[in-house]
Amino acid sequence: MNKTETPTVVVKHRNATSGTITVLPNSDTPAQTFLLHEGILIAGRKSEASKATIGIVTMDKCMSREHIKIEVKHEGGGVYKHFLSDNNSKNKTLYNNTCLENGEVVVLKDNDEIVIGKTILRFNE
């Protein structure tokens, strides 16, 4: 390399998270944001008895302790896909105003709305 050339610097963006779930506040639930990462995540009402990896602080008794499952898969090149399903909750899950059926899995898109119990969640990439 001669003195007039500048070296090429390769910068790799390490994406430790692949999106967020934002809990919209209401009278039972404060605003909260959770970073998503690769793997299987269970979200629900925070409780000592819960095995949820995303514990939502809420007084919403219509939200199960392990209400939904979000599976985050790395597709390569910094691209992630997010798969949402109801986790056999008592009060079901609404995805963009449509009730998820047992065993149904949907791919989340930016700004999707998820309702668990009486609480609204927003997915963002």
Buried (B, 14 or more C-beta within 10 A) or exposed (E): EEEEEEEEEEEEEEEEEBBBBBBEEBEBBEEBEBEBBBEEBBBBBBEEEBEBBBBBEBEBEBBBBBBBBBBBEBEEEEEBEBBBBBBEBEBBBBBEEEEBEEEEEBEBEEEBEBBBBBBBBBBBB
